[in-house]
């Protein structure tokens, strides 16, 4: 078993109090007894809904090498058979361990934030940097107050690169996280109306995202979307934070990481780009214009951390996607295939536009239709009805004329769409599911997009259950 942390280093980093004979060390870190691997340290974090201390026995049964528990909870735990490290506060101990992991690391660190494209960009960086070294990156979207320190604490001491996603939905959330991560490169993908319910306007969102500059290492670099309307504001805030190296990516003529030419295809894109004066061509094995934009940031960041751009470009050809973020499935209908594009993980106006563009660029077969299955975009506050209704502009006059809508906020879009767009609206996912399943025909291309909390992943599961996939192609979006 390779050790992530020795027990001695683990105890010292957290200022913990060991109870019982300690193992030589731990092979991993878990906060969930269901996914814990034998030899992991189990951190009994207390969350809003559940308390990890209630799962201490389950963690021991799963093979935890050591438990990290709070002093105040110790009397209620009874007699446990695994070694224990006692700390004042378990989440604070995890943060201390994350800081220690960062201190011992010589890896080049990249942090990513933005209103859309964070996870896509993080996963693309993980993928391409793996072609030139050992990479550590956050699992799923572990980008919040516990996800970032957990990802840091899991960072091996011998990795060459590490990539962190940092998210927020309120001002002040990014600042403490980025000061733990201390990246060499900070990417802001774009500014859009995500979490607008917690902000007055997009400028406020940009200012909150700009907190990422405050944790940059001395001589670090900011990589900003030069095509974004808030570029000038972000550029100003980066310099105000003391960042001397600010670079732009995009089609803008003044971009350091510039798109020269782009050919969009149904299942990939071909680009020519100029990366800090270096001309290159690449095939991106993932469709969509928005993916091209993300890749420009990826190429820029890879250049700034000294990676071999020729190897990075080759790796782009087989970029793959995760469930809920553009993964494609070919479904078996008795009379012919159906293409499913799974975008069910997240949604805001910007990512809706990108997903609709991708749907409209995907060819149908035979008498198939392009079908958009759209659910509520959450956390838009007083702007919600207006922004949902505005999605009609993405649909009217395009190749998508069949729409299924679900969720209370989507009623505004249902009322805004003209009669020529065939629209089915239901209040929720359970009411929408039988209608969608009954409507699909061979040759259709169906794209499912919503905020995660609406539960549209259930629609994806239902389609995969009724029409088992012939193959699953991982196309990142």
Phi, psi and omega in degrees: 000123176280137185268130172281317178222138166286155179298323180298314180292324180298310181297316183295318183296326186262000187053044185269170177242109182284140175235125180087169180291123182279147171289172177302323180178191181237152182262346181192178181230134181227147171240010183223114183297339181286330182251004182297137177257148179306133181095353178285154165273133178258117178264115184276072182285140175265116179259189180290323185259326185223158179243121182301335178298334179290348184245018181299316180296319178297322179295320178296316179298329180281352175104022180303136179281331180201150176251139174251115187229161180277143179307316184292340181266348187304314182300329184275353184277341180073202182272115179253147186264001180253156174301148184230142167244121183263132180227165178293313184219126188291317179295319177298323177295321177296320177298317178298320179293321176298317178297320178294322178297319178294322183294327183273351187272141172251014181290155169279126189250132177238133176243141184234130169223179182144166182281336177207152176088004181299305184292320178301314181292318178300315181291325177295320177296317177304314185295308186286324179291337176295342177282347184233002180176184178274126187241138170242134179212157183296144176281142177049230178245054180283079190236015185247200189293339173252331182293320181291309177297326176298315179296320176298313183296334179276356186288119178295152184282354183247012181284152181271327182222149173219139184235127183237135173263132181234119183245176177193157165227007174219153175300148175087358183276327182285324187308304182293331181288315182290334177287339170282318186287321181047065184286157171275332179226133177241124179253133167246111188292311180187163175245125181210178186280064170254139182059027185294343177295342181255004182224155179283326184198180183290331176299320178295321177298317179299319180296323178291319177296328182293348175301338181298335181290336186289343180257001181299143174297153174307136183071015177285172186233143173256136180241113189239151179285106184289341180272355183277142182297338180262016180303313184298320179295315179295320178300315179298317182289327176297314179294324178296331179276001178092013179278120182271335185248103180238124183237148178252149173234150178142197178273341181309136185300335182267007179292137174286326178246091197249135172281123180263319182208148182212129173240117183266131177236171185296328185234008176193176173224148174246130183229154164241134184220156174242109185255101181051045178089352181264114180279135181209157173237151181205149168259128177259116185284028181219130185279164172112136179296325179295328178293324177300316180299316179298321181294327176300319176294320179299313180297320179297314180295319179299319177298317184292334177265010172083019180284155179286109186293331179294317177291324178298315181298319179297322182293336180297336186296329181245038174300139183232164185242162177259166175305136176085354184232043175101006179298136182254142176230141170260112185269143180271104169265145182306333184250005179152164185285153173236135177264127178248127174250114185266105178241035192276001187280322186204161179200137167212174185304322181291315181287333173298317179298318180295317181293321178293322177297320179294317178299314182293338179270354183268123184287146173264167176240149179057233180262022182294160181238156168270124186237125176258126176246105192242134177243173186306143167265121187268167174062037177256357173057223182293345181274355193300307184300316181297316183288327175291316179298326182293344177296343177303327180296336179279346188250314184299129177082006179257185178280003178252109183237011176233124188225133172245129185235142179216143179111150184299325182287334181287351176301325180298321177289319179303321181283338182274339184283138179286168186293335182290343174270116181290115189235131172242121179244135173225156186291332183206177187294323182292326177285330184281330189304308182295328180294316180294314182301322182285339188271338189290143182230159177300141181093347180293150167242120184240129180243126182250122186219130177192169167290149186301322185295344180282339175084027180289351172300334177297325178292320177299312180299321180295319179293318179294329178288320183279323181237084184306141185290133172293318178203158177239115177259136185263095181250115186286140174224000000 
